[in-house]
């Protein structure tokens, strides 16, 4: 957010996602943006964030499973690849975690 604000102050063009859009268009106060982002990511506003929150929690509570999932991703996709939906067929442990 600091970087986005610095770009805005310099008058540079700012591109990005929802957070960037809200900051650039000044549709919400910074505190409102924080509250909304926190709610979307942590409070389980929708089923996706709820599933991801619980998955992260359960993986943290089970480091052996977390390690196996990490190894599966690195082995099948590489260390610096962002997975896509097409990659799920290569990641049975990830599918299991999400189910």
Secondary structure per residue as TSV (DSSP state, phi and psi in degrees):
chain	resnum	aa	ss	phi	psi
A	1	X	-	360.0	-35.4
A	2	X	H	-61.3	-43.1
A	3	X	H	-62.6	-42.2
A	4	X	H	-62.2	-45.7
A	5	X	H	-62.2	-39.5
A	6	X	H	-63.3	-41.0
A	7	X	H	-63.7	-41.1
A	8	X	H	-62.9	-42.2
A	9	X	H	-64.3	-33.9
A	10	X	H	-79.4	-10.6
A	11	X	T	80.7	15.0
A	12	X	-	-76.4	155.0
A	13	X	-	-71.7	132.7
A	14	X	-	-116.9	126.1
A	15	X	-	-122.8	157.8
A	16	X	-	160.3	-155.0
A	17	X	S	-95.4	-152.2
A	18	X	H	-60.2	-47.4
A	19	X	H	-58.9	-45.9
A	20	X	H	-61.1	-44.7
A	21	X	H	-59.3	-45.3
A	22	X	H	-64.0	-40.2
A	23	X	H	-68.3	-44.5
A	24	X	H	-65.3	-44.1
A	25	X	H	-84.3	-5.5
A	26	X	T	49.8	41.5
A	27	X	-	-79.1	-20.0
A	28	X	S	-138.0	150.4
A	29	X	-	-69.5	154.8
A	30	X	H	-56.1	-41.2
A	31	X	H	-62.7	-38.0
A	32	X	H	-66.9	-38.1
A	33	X	H	-64.0	-46.3
A	34	X	H	-56.5	-47.4
A	35	X	H	-62.2	-43.9
A	36	X	H	-67.7	-43.1
A	37	X	H	-64.2	-42.2
A	38	X	H	-61.9	-44.7
A	39	X	H	-62.5	-43.6
A	40	X	H	-65.0	-39.0
A	41	X	H	-84.0	-35.2
A	42	X	H	-112.9	-27.4
A	43	X	S	-89.6	-2.0
A	44	X	-	71.5	44.2
A	45	X	S	-58.0	-39.1
A	46	X	S	-130.0	172.5
A	47	X	H	-64.1	-31.5
A	48	X	H	-66.2	-49.8
A	49	X	H	-66.7	-34.4
A	50	X	H	-63.7	-46.6
A	51	X	H	-62.2	-44.8
A	52	X	H	-66.1	-39.2
A	53	X	H	-61.9	-47.8
A	54	X	H	-67.4	-37.9
A	55	X	H	-61.4	-45.5
A	56	X	H	-62.2	-42.5
A	57	X	H	-62.1	-49.6
A	58	X	H	-66.7	-35.6
A	59	X	H	-65.4	-38.7
A	60	X	H	-65.1	-34.5
A	61	X	H	-78.1	-15.1
A	62	X	-	-128.5	76.4
A	63	X	H	-60.5	-27.6
A	64	X	H	-67.3	-38.7
A	65	X	H	-69.4	-42.9
A	66	X	H	-57.5	-43.8
A	67	X	H	-64.5	-41.8
A	68	X	H	-64.4	-41.1
A	69	X	H	-63.6	-44.1
A	70	X	H	-61.2	-45.9
A	71	X	H	-61.8	-39.4
A	72	X	H	-61.7	-44.6
A	73	X	H	-63.7	-48.5
A	74	X	H	-64.0	-41.9
A	75	X	H	-64.8	-41.5
A	76	X	H	-91.7	-26.7
A	77	X	H	-120.2	-18.3
A	78	X	-	97.4	164.1
A	79	X	T	-75.2	-22.8
A	80	X	T	-120.7	23.3
A	81	X	-	-99.2	135.5
A	82	X	-	-89.6	118.0
A	83	X	-	-64.1	148.2
A	84	X	-	-116.3	172.8
A	85	X	G	-62.0	-29.3
A	86	X	G	-67.1	-24.6
A	87	X	G	-78.2	-13.0
A	88	X	G	-58.0	-31.5
A	89	X	G	-64.0	-22.5
A	90	X	G	-89.9	-3.3
A	91	X	-	-127.1	72.0
A	92	X	H	-63.2	-33.1
A	93	X	H	-66.0	-40.9
A	94	X	H	-61.9	-44.2
A	95	X	H	-59.5	-40.9
A	96	X	H	-64.8	-40.4
A	97	X	H	-62.5	-42.4
A	98	X	H	-77.1	-19.9
A	99	X	-	-85.5	360.0
